[in-house]
């Protein structure tokens, strides 16, 4: 049983989780790659291990796993860029007023 959940809650969670594994829209391969991407994005180490092992069993290539990692990295970097822009906009900070680096 998962810590903090009642038996009823654990049963409901398991039903929900299993419904996402055996879904009507994604192939098994696609579901594994999406699961891996989600695990990476939320920094769930046990989940990443699970999905990597499942990807290996499903003969998903190293190249495919690396493409998932690259996409998660790109989305994360984009989120940080947009977050920074939001801070600049919200607090009316103009980077053009900052000094230029020496030698440029």
Protein Blocks (a to p, Z undefined) as FASTA:
>chain_A
ZZhiafklmmmmmmmmmmmmmcckbcfklmmmmmmmmmmmnopaklmmmmmmmmmmnopa
fklmmmmmmmmmmmmmmmmmmmmmmmmmmnopafklpccdehZZ
